[in-house]
């Protein structure tokens, strides 16, 4: 479970005011629309001393019962709160932004599904949420687990498709280049920088992975090729990723190495994103056959929810064999333990 900040995160709020709303800007007109069901719960917590953790958790749960509506409502409260950052209600609004953001990140990770745009629901909290995510990633506070910093990269990429300030891009590049940082975080931040036009660190990763595809035994080369495909997906270079998946499949076939179901699933997703339905269905068929094997380690089996809800597979869902293959893949139900 991700640790959550207390009301002490309010110090960030004061830092945000100069860059988000001028003190001379007028307060938004009060809404005459009927307040949503969760508003009473939220207002009750805002009017309290804001120190009861159980009450805070219940408030966040009520706010996110309808996640899109709750985030939109919370975002609408930010401008007025920024005008009076020292007031208890304003501090409470920022605290709710922080806790709601963490809750959305936790919920999203729990699906084991990854796709571009899955954090767009946080957009109404911009630019505050972007400021928070950058602070947690670059100047990580002591309450935030360092091992969870990688989980901040995808929402930042969704919320900031265009480059932020040069100072922030540089900070991301420094993480990507730091050999003391975890490899997965370095790759994720290199992909962020790639998205913003800074490609040097990602090119180094690509060079290393390409070299690894020619080293070691057959199984090592297959694994390195799959890692290369995964990184190309992270860069959103889907055509190259699809070609690399096919190369890994050929290597595995020649070396009699059995790929895991997740490798075929990932290939199906990439082909679907490119609109190559035939190759996508072919990869899905291989995934389904492996999933259906009674000899498969249960920890490698994916739950039906991944097949049913992953938007990257949307292009395949109209195919005549879709339901047949998903039924085959999921005939032996198991825990959703495999992430992408």
N, C-alpha and C positions, 0 to 999 in steps of 0.2 A: 504494500500500500504506500503510495506517495505521501511523504510528509507534507503538511499544509502550513502555510504561514499564518501567524496570528495577526492581530491588528497592527503589529509593528511594521507591516508592509506599507503603511500609510505614508511613510517617508518618501516612497517613490511618487506618490501622488503630487506632492509639492514640486518635485522635479519636473513633472509633466506639464504643469500649468503653463509655463512660458511658451511651450512649443505647440500647445493644442488649442488654447482659447484665451483670447485677450481679456483682461479685466474689464475692458470697455465694451465688450460684446454684450448685447442684451440677453437676458435670460429667456429661454424658450417659453412660449405661451403654454399655460397649463392645458392638458388634454381634456376635452369634454367627453371623450369616448368612455364607455364603461370599463372599469378596471378589470383586468384578468383575475381569475380565481386565486392565483398564487400571490397577488399583490398584497393582500391583507396579511399573509404570513410574513412576507418580506418587510412590510412596514412595521409590523410588531417587533421584529428583530432589530430593525434600524432605530426604533424608539427605545430599545433596551440599552443596558450598559455594554452590550456586545462582547461579553466575556464568557458566556455559556457555550461551550463547544458543542454539546448535544443540540442546543437550539440553533446554532449556526449550521450544523450538518443537516438538520431538518429543513432549515430555510433554503439551503442550496438544493436539497432534493426536491422541494416544492417548486423552486424556480426552474429546475431542469426537467420537471415531469413532462412538459412539452418543451423540448430543448430549444427549438427554433424561436418559439414565442417568448420564452424566458430570457434568452440572450438578447433578443430585439428589445424587450422591455428594459432590461438592464442597461443596454447601450443608450437608450433614450434618456436615462437618468444622469449620464456622465456629464454633459455640458453644464447643467445647473450645479452639479456638485463641484465642478472645477472652479466655479466662480467663488465658492466659499470653502476652500480646502481644509480650513481649520475646524469646521463644524463637525460634530459627531456623525451626523447623517452622511456628510461627504466622505468621511473616513470609512464609514460603514459601506458605502457604495463601492469604494476602491477595494475594500476587503472582499466584498462579494464578487467583484470582477476577478480577483486573484483566485479565490476558492472555486468559483464556477469554471474558470479556465482549467484549473487542475483537474476538476471532476470530468470535464469534457475530454481532456487528454487521457485520463484513466479509462473512461468508457470506450473511447475510440480504440485504444490499444487492446482492450479486452476482446475486440471482435476478431483479432488476428488477420484483419484485412487491411491492405494498404493501397490507396489510390490517390491520384492527384485531385485535389479539391475537397478532400474529406474534412478539412478543418475550415471550410468557408463559412460554416455556421457561426464562427467567432468574429466574422467581419464587422458586425454592428458594434463591437467593442474597440474597434480601431479608432485612433492610434494607440490607445492606452494598452491594449493587450500586446501589441507589438513591442512596446517599451518594456513591459514586464518580461516577455519571453527572451528578449535580448539580454536583459539584466540577469535572468536566471542562467542563461547560457554562457555569457562572457564574464560576468562578475558574480559567480554563483554564490548565493547566500548560504549560511551554514545549515539552514533548515532544509535545503533542497539537496537530495542525494546526488552526488556527483555522477553516479552510474546512470542516472536518468536524463542527463543532459542531452543525449542523443535523441530523446523523444521530443525535444523542442525544435528540431531542425525541420521536420515536415510541416508543422503549423506555420513556422516562419516563412517557409517557401510558398505556402498557399496564400498567406496573408500579405506577403511582399513579393509579388511576381517580378516587380521592377527593383533595381538596386536601391538600397537605402543610402544613407550618407556614406561618403568615402571612408570615414573613420570606422563605421560599422563593418563595411566590406573588408577593410584591413584587419579588423579584429577576428572576423571569420576566417580569413586567409591564414592568420597566425595560428589559430587552432588546427587548421588543416595541415599546416607545415610542422607542427610541434610533435616530435618523435616520442615525447613523454605522454602524449594523449592516447587513449585507446584507439586501435585501428579503425573500428567501426565508426567512431565519432569523427575521426580524421576524414574518412571517406564521405560521410554524410555532409560535413561542412565543405569539403572540396566540391561536392555536387551543388551545394548552395552557391558557392562562388562561381561555378560554371554557369549556373542559371543567370547570374548577374554579369556575365561576360568576362570573368576572371578565371582562366582555364589552366593556369600553370600547375597548380597542385593536382587537379584531376588528371592532367596529362601524365604526371609522374606515377599516379596510381595505375593508369592504363598501361604505361610502359612496364611496370612491375608485374601486372597480371598477365600481360601478353608474353613476357619472358617466362613466367611460371607455367604457361600452357605447353612449353617445350621441355620441361624439366621433370625429373622423377619417373616413377613407373606409370603404367597406363591409368591406374586409378587416380594418382596425383594429377595427371594431365587433365583428366575428365573433371575433377573437382575444381581445378584452376580455371578451366574453360567456363564452368557454371558460375564461378565467382565473377569472372569477367562479364558474363551475360547479366548477372544481377547488378553489377556496377553500371553497365550501360543503361539498364532500366532506370537506375537511380538518377542518371544523367538525362533521362527521358530521350535517349537516342534509341528509339524502338526498332528501327530497321536494322541497325547494327546488332542490337540485342537479339533479334529474331535469327539473324544469320549465325550468331554465336551459339544460340541454343541448338540450332541444327548441327553445328560443328561438334558440340558436346555429345549430341545423340549419336552421331556417326562414330566418334571416338569410342563411346561406350559400347556400341554394337560390335565394333571391330575387336575390342579388348574383352568382350563378354562381361562387361561391368553393368550391373543392374542399377538403373537410376531410381531414385526415390520418387514416390508419387508427386511430391511438391515440385520436383524439377520439371515434370511434364505439365503440371498445373501452371507453373510460371510461364512455360513456353506457350501454353494455350492462351494465357492472358495477353502476352505480347502479340501473338498473331491476331487475336481479336481486336486489340487496339489499332492494329494496322488494317483491319478490315479483311484479313485473309482468313475467311471462315473455314475453308477446307483444311488448311493446315492447323487451325485452331481446334477443329473437331478431331482431327487425327491425333493431336497431342492429348486432348481430353480423353480419347479412347484408351490411350496407353496409361494415363493416370488412373482411369476407372478400373482397368484390368488389375493393376497393381494394388489399388485400394481394396478390391474384392478378394484378393488372395488371403486365404486363412493363415498363411505363413508370415504375413506382414506384421512387424512389430507394432503393437497398438499405439505406441508413442509417435509413430510416423503417419498415422491415419488422420485425415482431415474430416472435420464435421460437415454435415450437409449445409450448415449456415453459410459456409464459405462459398459453396457452389451456387446457392440460392440468392445470395445478396451481393456478391462482389460485382460492382459496376463494370469492372474491366472485362468481364465475360459477356457483357450485354449483347455484343454482336453475334454471339453463338446461340443465344436463347431461342431464336426463331428457327433454328435448324431442326429438321425432322428427327434427328437422332439425339437431340439434347436431353429430353426427359429420360430416354432409355439409358444413356450413359451416366447421368446423374444418379438414377436409381441403382445402377450397377455399382457405382463408386460408393454409394452410401447404404448398401444392403446390410453391411455389418456396421452398425452405429458404434461410435466411440467418442471419447472426449476430444474436444477441439484443442489439441496440444501443439499443432504445427503452425508456426507463424511464417510470414514471408519477409 
